[in-house]
Amino acid sequence: MWAFALPYLFNTDKLNLSGKISFIYAGLMVPCLVYLYFFLPETGGRTCEELDEMFMKKVPARDFKDYKSDAKERRMQAKAVTDGAEEETTQ
């Protein structure tokens, strides 16, 4: 679609927007940025297991950052158990 419409917007014998085409792009970008801000979850620092859990529990995208997953709790418990076992073997 863009490949068809852009020449008509740029050409001097058609619409001749030249530099004003940036207003069209800006107008399209604003709704895209709003959508991304509210509906794209922050997945940084999460494991695939945690992300799967959050999607299965239908956690809203805005709550991904503060969500405490069960997978992380299980991992912490397992680490505590293995650390305790290592201490017993060294004593």
C-alpha positions as a Python dict, from the first residue, in 0.01 Angstrom:
ca = {
    (1, 'M'): (0, 0, 0),
    (2, 'W'): (277, 246, 94),
    (3, 'A'): (466, 164, -224),
    (4, 'F'): (158, 271, -420),
    (5, 'A'): (63, 580, -217),
    (6, 'L'): (403, 742, -147),
    (7, 'P'): (482, 846, -505),
    (8, 'Y'): (149, 1030, -522),
    (9, 'L'): (231, 1212, -198),
    (10, 'F'): (583, 1315, -307),
    (11, 'N'): (549, 1390, -678),
    (12, 'T'): (520, 1758, -776),
    (13, 'D'): (249, 1692, -1035),
    (14, 'K'): (29, 1511, -781),
    (15, 'L'): (-10, 1608, -413),
    (16, 'N'): (340, 1761, -373),
    (17, 'L'): (367, 1735, 5),
    (18, 'S'): (749, 1720, 4),
    (19, 'G'): (861, 1785, 364),
    (20, 'K'): (507, 1799, 500),
    (21, 'I'): (485, 1422, 462),
    (22, 'S'): (640, 1404, 808),
    (23, 'F'): (309, 1523, 955),
    (24, 'I'): (139, 1217, 804),
    (25, 'Y'): (400, 988, 957),
    (26, 'A'): (377, 1167, 1293),
    (27, 'G'): (-1, 1133, 1287),
    (28, 'L'): (34, 759, 1232),
    (29, 'M'): (307, 718, 1493),
    (30, 'V'): (120, 875, 1785),
    (31, 'P'): (-152, 604, 1802),
    (32, 'C'): (117, 337, 1756),
    (33, 'L'): (320, 472, 2048),
    (34, 'V'): (11, 490, 2270),
    (35, 'Y'): (-75, 130, 2183),
    (36, 'L'): (281, 12, 2253),
    (37, 'Y'): (297, 195, 2585),
    (38, 'F'): (-21, 37, 2718),
    (39, 'F'): (-23, -308, 2557),
    (40, 'L'): (339, -420, 2509),
    (41, 'P'): (462, -587, 2829),
    (42, 'E'): (809, -538, 2974),
    (43, 'T'): (982, -874, 2951),
    (44, 'G'): (1336, -772, 3045),
    (45, 'G'): (1500, -985, 3313),
    (46, 'R'): (1233, -1256, 3297),
    (47, 'T'): (1284, -1621, 3211),
    (48, 'C'): (1069, -1799, 2955),
    (49, 'E'): (904, -1994, 3238),
    (50, 'E'): (803, -1672, 3416),
    (51, 'L'): (667, -1521, 3095),
    (52, 'D'): (465, -1835, 3022),
    (53, 'E'): (319, -1820, 3372),
    (54, 'M'): (223, -1453, 3337),
    (55, 'F'): (57, -1507, 3000),
    (56, 'M'): (-133, -1812, 3130),
    (57, 'K'): (-257, -1612, 3431),
    (58, 'K'): (-352, -1326, 3196),
    (59, 'V'): (-151, -1065, 3387),
    (60, 'P'): (-211, -719, 3231),
    (61, 'A'): (84, -575, 3040),
    (62, 'R'): (119, -284, 3283),
    (63, 'D'): (160, -526, 3576),
    (64, 'F'): (441, -737, 3423),
    (65, 'K'): (707, -519, 3585),
    (66, 'D'): (583, -565, 3944),
    (67, 'Y'): (452, -923, 3919),
    (68, 'K'): (612, -1177, 4154),
    (69, 'S'): (600, -1510, 3975),
    (70, 'D'): (567, -1851, 4133),
    (71, 'A'): (854, -1973, 3914),
    (72, 'K'): (1090, -1723, 4075),
    (73, 'E'): (980, -1830, 4423),
    (74, 'R'): (1037, -2197, 4336),
    (75, 'R'): (1381, -2114, 4199),
    (76, 'M'): (1470, -1926, 4520),
    (77, 'Q'): (1351, -2217, 4735),
    (78, 'A'): (1550, -2466, 4529),
    (79, 'K'): (1861, -2249, 4559),
    (80, 'A'): (1816, -2228, 4938),
    (81, 'V'): (1783, -2607, 4958),
    (82, 'T'): (2092, -2668, 4747),
    (83, 'D'): (2290, -2406, 4940),
    (84, 'G'): (2187, -2574, 5266),
    (85, 'A'): (2292, -2914, 5130),
    (86, 'E'): (2632, -2773, 5030),
    (87, 'E'): (2685, -2631, 5379),
    (88, 'E'): (2606, -2969, 5538),
    (89, 'T'): (2857, -3145, 5316),
    (90, 'T'): (3134, -2896, 5396),
    (91, 'Q'): (3088, -2925, 5774),
}
